Amino acid sequence: MIERIFLYLCKKHRFNQRLVDFYNNTMKRVQLISLILLFCFPLWAQIPHIVPSPISIAHTSVADTDSWTAFNNPATLGFVEKISATTSFENRYLLKELSTRSIQLGFATELINIGTSFSYFGYEHYHEMLIGLDFARNFSGKFALGIGFDYYTAFFSASNEYHGIIIGRVGATIQLSSDFTLGFSTFNPFQNKIQTDFITKRIPSVFSLGTSYNFSPDFVWRTQIDKELSSNYRFATGFEYRMQNFINLKIGGYFLQYFVPCLGFGLFFGDYSVDINSEIHPILGVSSMISLRYNF
């Protein structure tokens, strides 16, 4: 309507044709930018939080008592029996700027298990870092409780400064039967955010609930529901099958506005293990993760 009125006035009052052409070109640019923004906002919602991806297929780690992954459910640290060291590299959508590098170390004591972790995401002009410290206790394998503290910091090139806050995590696992386990965890439950004179960065608050069911000692099925307070629910499921204690085959998927299929496998060499997971987003493309773990 506004465009029609403007063009009518230009013709009636015989405005310069250059002004008309300038207006038409400007409107085309505005429409193009609006279309790009409408397309990008739903895609940004596909990355709900900054936590590195776990070893579990389709991010179903909240009830996975077989492998502890840093910055996820701290209660799974209670199932580490000796000392476990893991290093991981994750790339999202084949863009080197969207890569995450992380390392973690967990060890068991008579009273409580302790874990430390570090994660780096981003590139030179913008990057985020997480430094974590976890504590967990396993009560005879039936119940495990964990708590974690993370220091999150981000570098903003506009101000050439680092800004950070402390984030809390709480998690628990309950073994309802010999084959069925229920897990719960939360990341940043108090909705902390970075607030400065020029920058306001909201840190996502994520609540997760998941299950793990063992059809046999070598075949497990996991499910998980995640809720980020400002985003939609994420539903995930995954199956893992271990063959002769040498290779672990993984398949699953999750739904967050789009269905994302996930595939992976793990290789075991004595105390060493290698896990490779990948997922294919229908719009954004391929994400992959490789993890190397050593159990002392």
N, C-alpha and C positions, 0 to 999 in steps of 0.2 A: 504494500500500500504506500509506504513512504517513497519507495523508488518510483512508482507511477506518478505521484504528486510532483516529485522533483523534476522528472522528465517533462511533464505537462507544463510546468512553470518555465522550464528552459525553452520550450518551443513557443510558448505564448509571448514571452518577453524577448525572444531571439538572443539568448545567452550565447556566449562564445562556444563553438563546438569543442574546443579543447577542454573546457570545463565539463562538458557532458562526457567526453571520453575519459577524463580523469576520474569522474565519479563511477563510471562503469567498471574501470579497472580496479578501483578501490573496493567496490562491492564484491568483485570476484575474489579478491584476496581475502576479504573478511569471511566470505562463505567457505573458502578453502581452509583457512585456519580453524574455523568453527568445526568443520568436518573432521580435521585431524585431532582436535581436542576431544571431541565426542568419541573418537575411535581409541584414543590413548588412555582415557580415564578407566574404561573397563579393563584394559590390559594391565595397567598399574595395579589394579586390585588383585591380579593373579599372584603377586608376590606379597603375602600378608605380613611377613616378619623377616628379621635379619638373621635368624638362627641358621647355622649351617645344616645341611641335610644329613639325616642319620644314615646308618648302614642299612637299616630295615627298609625293605622295598615299599614304595609309595608313601614314605614318611610315616610308617606305622610303628613308631618306636616306644610309645607311651607304656605299652604292656610287654615289651620285648625284654625279658630277663636274661636272654642269652648274650646280649651285647649292650654295653653302656656307651651312649653317645653324648658327648659334652653339649651343654646348653639345652638339652631336652629334659626328659624326666630324671631328676636327680636320684630318685629311689632305686633305679636300676643299677646304680653304682654299688648298692649293697650286695649284689650278686657277683662282684669281682672277688675271686678267691685268692689271688696272689698279687702280681703286679702286671698291669696292662698298659701298653703304650701304643698310641694310634696317631697317624698323620694322614690327612685327607686333602684332596684338591677337587674343587667343584667348579664347573663352568656352566653358565646359563646362556642358552640361545646363541652359542658360538661367537660370543663377544668377549674379548679378553678383559674389557673393563668390568664385566660382570662375573668375575672369578672370585672364589673364596678359598683361602688356605687356612687350615686349622691343625692344631696339634693338641693332644690330651694325654694325661698320665693319671692313672688310678691305682691305688694300692690299698690292701686290706690290713687292718690291725685287729687285735682281739676285741676291742670295744666298738670301733667305728671305722668305716671306710672313708678315705679322703681322696678327692680328685682335683686336679688343676687343669686348666685348658686355656687356649689362646686362639683367636680367630681374626683374620684380616680379610676385609672385603673392599673392592674398589680399585682405584688407580691413583695417579699422582695428585691430581687436582681435587679429587673427592674420595675419601676412603673412611671406612668404619672399622673399629676394632672392639673386640670383646675379650675381657680377661675374667675367667671364672674360677670359683672355688666352691667345691661341693662337699657335703657331708651326708653320709647315709648309714643306716643300721638295718641289718637283716635279722628279723626275729624268727629263727628256725625255719626259714624258707616259706613260711605261711604269710608273713606280712613284712613289708619293707617301707621305711619312711625316709625321705631325703629332703634336704634343703640346700639351696644354692644361692650364691651372691655373685653378681656380675658387675664389672665396671665397663660401661659402654662409653666410648668416645668417638667423635667424628671430626674430621678435618674439613673446614669450609674455606675454599680458596678466596671467597669474597672478602672475608675478614682476616685470612691467613692465620687462623687460630684453631686450636682444638677445644671442643666443648664436651663435657662428659657428665654422667650421672651414675648412681648405683642402682641396680635392678635386682629384685628378689625373685626366686623361684621356689616352688614347693611341689612335691610329688609323693605319690604312694602307690604301692602295688599290693593286691590282696589275692592270694591263691585260694579260690573258692573250692576247687577240687584238685586232684592230682593232674588233671589235663587242662583246666580252665583257670585263666588268670585275668584279673581286672586291674587296669591302671588308670591313674589320674595325675595330671600335672597342670601347672599354670606358669606362665611367663609374664612378668611385670604385672602382677595382679592389682597393684595400687596405681596404675596408669601414670607412672612417672614420665616426665618429658623434659627436654632441654629448653630452657627459657633464658634468653639474653635480651639485650636492648634492641638487637637487630634480627635475631633468629628465634623462631619457635619450631622445634622439631618434636613431633609426637612419636613416642615409642609405642609400638603395638602391644596390646594386652591380649594374650592368647590363652584360652582354656581348652584342655584336651582330655578326652575320655576314650579309652580303648580296651580291647579284649585280645586274648591270645588263647587259641585252642589247639591242642596237640592231638591230631588223629593217630599219630604214632610217634615214637621218639625221633623219626626222621622227617615227619611231615607236619607242618604247622600252618595254621590259618590265623591271620591277624586283621582286626578292624580298628578304625579310629575315626572319631568325630572331633574336629577343631572348630572353635568359634573365636574369631577376632572381633572385638566389641564393635568396630565400625565396618565390618565386612560380613559377607555371607558365611554360612556354614560350609565347612569342607568335609566331605565324606570320602574315606579311603579304605581300601581292603587289599590284602596281599597274601600270596601263598609262597612258602619256601619248602623245598624238598632237597634233602641231603642224600647224596649217593656215595655209599661206601666210605664215608668220612674223608672224601677227597674233593668233591665239588658240591656246591650248593646252588640249585637253580631257583630263580625268583621270578614271579610274575604278579602283576597287580595293576591298580589304577586308582585315581581319585577324581572327584568331581568338585569343581569350584567354578561355576558359570559354564565351564566346558569340561568334558571328560578327557583326562590325560592318561593314556596307557603307560605302564612302567615295566621295564624288563631289567634283569640283572643276574649276576652269578658270582659265586665266591669260590676261591681256591684255597686249600689248606695244605701247608707244608710243615708238618711238625708243629712247632710253636708259632710259626708265621701263618698269616692268612691275608688274602687280597680280595677285596670286594669291589665290584664295578657295577654301578647302577646307571640307568639312563631312562629318560622320559621324553615323550614327544607331545608338545603342546600343539593343538590344531592351528594356531595362529602364530605364536611366538617362535616355535621351532623346538630344537633339541637341547636338552640339558643333560649333562653327564657328571658322574662323580666316581673317583677312584680313592680307595682307602687301603692303607697298609697297617696291619696290626701285629703286634708281637706280645705274647704272653710269657712272662718270665716263669 
